[in-house]
Amino acid sequence: PVTPAPVTPAPVYATPAPVTPAPVTPAPVTPAPVTPAPVATPAPVYVDPCSNTTAAQSNSAVRALNFASGAVQNQELTLTTAEEAETTETCVRGGIALEGNTPPYNLGFVIDISASTSNPFGGTPTGDVNSDGRPDNILDAELAAMIEVLEYIASTSDLGNDNVNIGITTFSTSAEYHGQFMPSDPADPAAVNPDLLALLLSLRSLGNTDFDDALDKTILFFEEAPAGRTNMLFFLSDGMPNLTGDGDGEANGDVKNYASELARLEQFNVQRHAIGIGPNSSIEPGSGLDLIDNTPDVFTMIGPVQVTTTDGLADALLSNPVTGTLMAFAIEVNGVTVPGIDTTSITEGLTGFTFGPFVVGGLDPSVATTDQVTATVAIQYASRTGTEIFTIAVTNDIPGTI
């Protein structure tokens, strides 16, 4: 018998049916609302109306004062404001001066530095201004007064580097023209020009007194100074000339013949102010200072002045040429007087009265509107009919632009 071999059946594998998962729909997600952070509104930037000096207008009015002596002085009131109204404010400035004696200026200063200026001088002590070891002398007084003039220019809104040009001449045995200077520091208009200050502080007393050469050298300033300006000369000396000059007849020992120099200065319409410093100077008729001065006061018939104190010298350089007493001053905007502006708002100085800058409001900048700003002054003086108060007013029309 044949026994069959055992047969093992092959395993049978079942393939599972594919299972499709049921679709899952995600629950809707609603994003939380996002509220944007509030954006701050920038604060408006304030622009000082007095910082814009280009878009400005100036107008003036002139009135004649008829004095009891028969003399007449024409006084000019000038008002400067914005040319157009872009806001409700405008800058206001101006002054009162002799007619034709308004900015811009060429100011020539002739300073005596002869040996006698080392002598002591009275009045308020100045100290050793130029640090030469000799305090409170005449030269110190001259320098202190000059510095006071420069500080006045730097502090006055109507005067500055744009409309004042300074020329410096010094003299003793001979004279030297030191050139033209801006009065104020270009980097800081409220400060004195450091170059000019350094020149003044470097001066020392030495030598004799030559008026003729001093005039020759100061002519160089007016020859190169900008044309079309008011030209003024301030000639300071503590003594009398003792040297002859350059051929105007001085060869005969005449130390007071300045015919050619004065004629040349007349060609530039230079107002010449001579100031004698101390008792050794002379302003008598026919003296050197009297011949140089061409600005006699027609009301007192006094031309050159003599001072004996430091205070008097500063006052002489800064004296107000406008005659009369200021009684009232006001600024109006569209017929409404601006409060807080009165006679205390006006400064006196070597060019007359000045005022401003003030920022005044009350303007309507609408394009169909024309605003009016008016300056009014009242001055008391001795007229031909007695004491009289007269007024000058000037108005600037300022159209709106908005």
Rosetta blueprint (number, residue, H / E / L):
1 P L
2 V L
3 T L
4 P L
5 A L
6 P L
7 V L
8 T L
9 P L
10 A L
11 P L
12 V L
13 Y L
14 A L
15 T L
16 P L
17 A L
18 P L
19 V L
20 T L
21 P L
22 A L
23 P L
24 V L
25 T L
26 P L
27 A L
28 P L
29 V L
30 T L
31 P L
32 A L
33 P L
34 V L
35 T L
36 P L
37 A L
38 P L
39 V L
40 A L
41 T L
42 P L
43 A L
44 P L
45 V L
46 Y L
47 V L
48 D L
49 P H
50 C H
51 S H
52 N L
53 T L
54 T L
55 A L
56 A E
57 Q E
58 S E
59 N E
60 S E
61 A E
62 V E
63 R E
64 A E
65 L E
66 N E
67 F E
68 A L
69 S L
70 G L
71 A L
72 V E
73 Q E
74 N E
75 Q E
76 E E
77 L E
78 T E
79 L E
80 T E
81 T E
82 A E
83 E L
84 E L
85 A E
86 E L
87 T L
88 T L
89 E L
90 T E
91 C E
92 V E
93 R E
94 G E
95 G E
96 I E
97 A E
98 L E
99 E L
100 G L
101 N L
102 T L
103 P L
104 P L
105 Y E
106 N E
107 L E
108 G E
109 F E
110 V E
111 I E
112 D E
113 I L
114 S L
115 A H
116 S H
117 T H
118 S H
119 N L
120 P E
121 F L
122 G E
123 G L
124 T L
125 P L
126 T L
127 G L
128 D L
129 V L
130 N L
131 S L
132 D L
133 G L
134 R L
135 P L
136 D L
137 N E
138 I H
139 L H
140 D H
141 A H
142 E H
143 L H
144 A H
145 A H
146 M H
147 I H
148 E H
149 V H
150 L H
151 E H
152 Y H
153 I H
154 A H
155 S H
156 T L
157 S L
158 D L
159 L L
160 G L
161 N L
162 D L
163 N L
164 V E
165 N E
166 I E
167 G E
168 I E
169 T E
170 T E
171 F E
172 S L
173 T L
174 S L
175 A E
176 E E
177 Y E
178 H E
179 G E
180 Q E
181 F E
182 M L
183 P L
184 S E
185 D E
186 P L
187 A L
188 D E
189 P E
190 A E
191 A E
192 V E
193 N L
194 P H
195 D H
196 L H
197 L H
198 A H
199 L H
200 L H
201 L H
202 S L
203 L L
204 R L
205 S L
206 L L
207 G L
208 N L
209 T L
210 D L
211 F H
212 D H
213 D H
214 A H
215 L H
216 D H
217 K H
218 T H
219 I H
220 L H
221 F H
222 F H
223 E H
224 E H
225 A L
226 P L
227 A L
228 G L
229 R L
230 T E
231 N E
232 M E
233 L E
234 F E
235 F E
236 L E
237 S E
238 D L
239 G L
240 M L
241 P L
242 N L
243 L L
244 T L
245 G L
246 D L
247 G L
248 D L
249 G L
250 E H
251 A H
252 N H
253 G L
254 D L
255 V L
256 K L
257 N L
258 Y L
259 A H
260 S H
261 E H
262 L H
263 A H
264 R H
265 L H
266 E H
267 Q H
268 F L
269 N L
270 V L
271 Q E
272 R E
273 H E
274 A E
275 I E
276 G E
277 I E
278 G L
279 P L
280 N L
281 S L
282 S L
283 I L
284 E L
285 P L
286 G L
287 S L
288 G H
289 L H
290 D H
291 L H
292 I H
293 D L
294 N L
295 T L
296 P L
297 D E
298 V L
299 F L
300 T L
301 M L
302 I E
303 G L
304 P L
305 V E
306 Q E
307 V E
308 T L
309 T E
310 T H
311 D H
312 G H
313 L H
314 A H
315 D H
316 A H
317 L H
318 L L
319 S L
320 N L
321 P L
322 V L
323 T L
324 G L
325 T E
326 L E
327 M E
328 A E
329 F E
330 A E
331 I E
332 E E
333 V E
334 N L
335 G L
336 V E
337 T E
338 V L
339 P L
340 G L
341 I L
342 D L
343 T H
344 T H
345 S H
346 I E
347 T E
348 E E
349 G E
350 L L
351 T L
352 G E
353 F E
354 T E
355 F E
356 G E
357 P E
358 F E
359 V E
360 V E
361 G L
362 G L
363 L L
364 D L
365 P L
366 S L
367 V L
368 A L
369 T L
370 T E
371 D E
372 Q E
373 V E
374 T E
375 A E
376 T E
377 V E
378 A E
379 I E
380 Q E
381 Y E
382 A E
383 S E
384 R L
385 T L
386 G E
387 T E
388 E E
389 I E
390 F E
391 T E
392 I E
393 A E
394 V E
395 T E
396 N E
397 D E
398 I E
399 P E
400 G E
401 T L
402 I L
